[in-house]
């Protein structure tokens, strides 16, 4: 059988691929065992940065470190299901873009993550930081496809932390580190 045939059979039958299932763990995992770190500007293979121009997209990289002694799997199913960035400017919360708010509500109602999404398992060896995801925090001006959590940000100083699920679609949120960045004219 070819790989394409195996993939097609998996999709049609709903049988999970060989390997860890969405719930399988190599060892017991608890929220305190996983350290979540974020950085701005450093999409995989680019350097992190903390200064952006008005209208520039602002990518955020999510890194996880397993502080335990046994390897564990965490889920990666997509930023919509797992991330809830918390952005402040002058100590006040910035509101998500309106389309993002309606997308979150629609997902909660139809449970797309559980019914449609194909989550992946990411192996976290002990004490090794692993980039597990990245997302656009703020849309760039003129781009229709950034899917940022926030509209383009005006000039100012910002504080950001991410609340992230370790499970695929639901469950408690774990807090990342807090970072700051600036947007300049």
N, C-alpha and C positions, 0 to 999 in steps of 0.2 A: 504494500500500500504506500502511496506517496504521502508526503507531509500535508499537501493540500487536502487530500481525501480525509486524513485523520482530523484535521482542523474542521472540515465541513461536518463530519460525523459528530464531533464534539459539540458544535454549535446546534446541530439539528436535534440531537438526543438529550442535550443538557448534561451530559456526563462530564464531570470535571476532568481536565487533563491530568496526566500522571504527575505526581509531585505533591507539595503541601496543599491541603485544601484551604478554603477561606478561613477556617477556624483552627487548623492544626498548628501547634507550637512545638518547637524543639525542646523548650523548657518552660517552666511557669513564668509568666510575665506579669508585672504590676506597673502601674503608671509611674511610680517613683524610680523604676529601673531604666526608663527611657528618658534621656535628656534630649529635648527638642531645641534646636538652634536655628535662627533665621538670620539672613544677611540680604541687604538690598543690592541690586545691580549685578549680582554674580551668577546669572544663569549659568548652567554647567559650561565650563571651559572659558569663562570670562572672569575677570577680577571683580571683586566686590567694590562698591563705591557708595558714598553717602551724600553726594551732591547731584541734583538733577535739574534740568531746565524745565520751565513751565511748558506743558504740552508733551514732554518726553514720557514714554512708558516707563513704569517703575517695576522691574521684575524682583521677585523675592525667592530666594533659594531656601529650601527646608532641609536641614541635616538632622539626622538622629544618631545618637550614640547609646548603645546598650551598656549600662554601667554594671551589669551583672557578670556572672562568671560562665554562663551557658549561652550559646547562640540562641536567638529567638527570631521569629518571623513577625513582621508587622504588615499591615495591609496598605496598599496604595490603590485607591479607587477613583481619585480625582478631587480637585480642590473644592468643588461644590459640596461634596459630601463630607469632607474631612476638615477643612479649614474654616475658621471664623476670625479673620484678621480684626484687630482692635486698633484703630488709628485715632490718635489725638493730635490736635493742634491747639496751642495755648491752653492745654488742660481740658479741652472740650472734645467730645467724640465727633468724628466725621461720619456722616451718614453714608451707607452703601449706595451705589448707583441704583436708580429705581428698577432697572431691568434685573439687577442681581437680587434685589429683595423679592421680586415676583418669581424669579427662578427658584429661589430657596423655598418659598411657600408652595409652588407647584410640585417640587420634588418631595416635600414632606407629605403632600396629599396623595400623589400617585406612586410613591416609593420607587422611583426609577432606579435608584442605586441597587436595590435588591432584585428588581425585575429585569433590568436591561443592561446595566453596567457589568463589565467583566473585570473584576478586581485582580490585582497582582499581589503576590507575596514578595516582600523584600527581606532578605536575610540580614540581620544585624549581628555580626560577630561581637564578642565582648571587647569593649573599650576601643572600638574603631569607629570614627565618624563616617557616616554613609549619607551621601546626598540621595534623598528619597523622592523629592518632588521640587517643583518650582511653579510659581503662578505670577500673573500680572496683578500688581496691587492697584495701579491706576492706569487708565487708558491713555494712549497717546492721542494728541489732537489729530483729527482727520483719519484715524484708523477705525475701520468698522469691525475688525476681528481681534482686538486685544483682549476682550472679555475680562477687563479689569474689575476688581471689587468696587472701585471708586471711579467717579468721573475724573477727568484731568484735574490735577491739583494746582491751586494757585500758589504763588510764592509764599514761603513760610517755613517754620521749623516744625517737624513732625516727630511723634513718638509712636512706635509700633510694637505690638506683640501679637502672636498668633495663638489661638486656641485650636488645638488639633486633636482629632480622634485617632486612636491607635487601631481601632477596628475599622472595618470597611465602610459601613453605612450609618451606624448609630452608636450609641454608647457615650461614655463620659468624654469631656474635652480636657486635654492636658495643656498646660501653659508653656509657651516658649520663653526664651530670653526676651528682654526689651531692648530695642535699638532706636537710635535717632537718625534722622536724615534731614536735609534741607532741600527745598525747591527754590531756585533763583530765577529772576526774570530772564 
